[in-house]
């Protein structure tokens, strides 16, 4: 039989077949390579390799989502700080009336 597959991808499949251990390349952050290897694992019916690759892709997705959440939280905190700085520069002293403070309010939470 003749199998015509990509040699660069197949070397990782061959490494898996020789040792039945997941090749180190599966721990890569290169999503394109991982999807290519997943295609090869599916083609050759290598469920163990496919599952390892899918697990790695899920880890990368989780890491990406976590980084996005952290960036969003930082951006929101920065916006609050800028809002406070602008409000305090526009209203440096609060007026007092019968012991109560006049408070600057907006629809935006600072």
Secondary structure, DSSP 4 states (H G I P E B T S, - for coil): ------HHHHHHHHHHHHHSS--GGGG-S-HHHHHHHHHHHHHHT-HHHHHHHHHHHHHHHHHHHHHHHHHHHHHHHHHHHHHHHHHHHHS-S--EETTEE-----SS--
